[in-house]
Each structure stands twice: as C-alpha cells, then as structure tokens.
Amino acid sequence: MKTSAIRKVLLGVAITTSIGIGYAIGAQPHMDESLAMLQSARAELTKQRRTRAATASARSA
C-alpha cells in the first residue's frame, strides 16, 4: 500500500520536473530575443542622452 503511494508521488514529481524543464528550454529563444531588444533599447537611450548633453553644453558655451 505504501509502496504504490510512494511510486505515485515519485511519478508525479518526475512528470512535473520534466514539464518544467521542457518549458524552460522552450522559452529560451524568446528570452534571448527579449534580452537583445532590451540591450538595443538601452543603447539607443544612452545615445540620445549623450546627444542631448552635447547639445545642451554647446548651447551654454
């Protein structure tokens, strides 16, 4: 009786773990793409800040 309950629990744990791993592997390309877009946006914002700072210092000089 106890053995079958333990087997059921272990099977449930194994299935849940495999689903979680599969989800993480499947989501990896989307995470990489999102990270690349965020890095691109950050670079654009940094470029805009530098341009504005240079324009402001040129006007005040």
C-alpha positions in Angstrom: 0.0 0.0 0.0 2.7 2.5 1.0 4.9 1.5 -1.9 2.3 2.3 -4.5 1.7 5.7 -2.9 5.4 6.5 -2.9 5.6 5.4 -6.6 2.7 7.7 -7.5 4.3 10.6 -5.7 7.7 10.0 -7.4 6.0 9.7 -10.8 4.2 13.0 -10.2 7.4 14.7 -9.2 9.2 13.3 -12.3 6.4 14.5 -14.6 6.3 17.9 -13.0 10.0 18.3 -13.3 10.1 17.2 -16.9 7.3 19.7 -17.8 9.2 22.5 -16.0 12.5 21.7 -17.8 10.7 21.5 -21.2 9.0 24.8 -20.6 12.4 26.5 -19.7 14.1 25.0 -22.7 11.2 26.1 -25.0 11.2 29.7 -23.6 15.0 30.1 -24.0 14.9 31.6 -27.6 12.3 34.1 -26.6 14.3 35.1 -23.5 17.4 35.6 -25.7 15.4 37.7 -28.2 13.9 39.8 -25.4 17.3 40.4 -23.9 18.7 41.6 -27.3 15.8 44.0 -27.7 16.3 45.4 -24.2 20.0 45.9 -24.9 19.3 47.6 -28.2 16.8 50.0 -26.5 19.3 50.8 -23.7 22.0 51.6 -26.4 19.5 53.9 -28.1 18.6 55.7 -24.9 22.3 56.1 -24.0 23.0 57.6 -27.4 20.1 60.0 -27.1 21.2 61.2 -23.6 24.7 61.8 -25.0 23.3 63.8 -27.9 21.1 65.9 -25.6 24.0 66.5 -23.2 26.3 67.6 -26.0 23.6 69.9 -27.5 22.9 71.5 -24.1 26.6 72.1 -23.4 27.1 73.6 -26.9 24.2 76.0 -26.3 25.5 77.1 -22.9 29.1 77.7 -24.2 
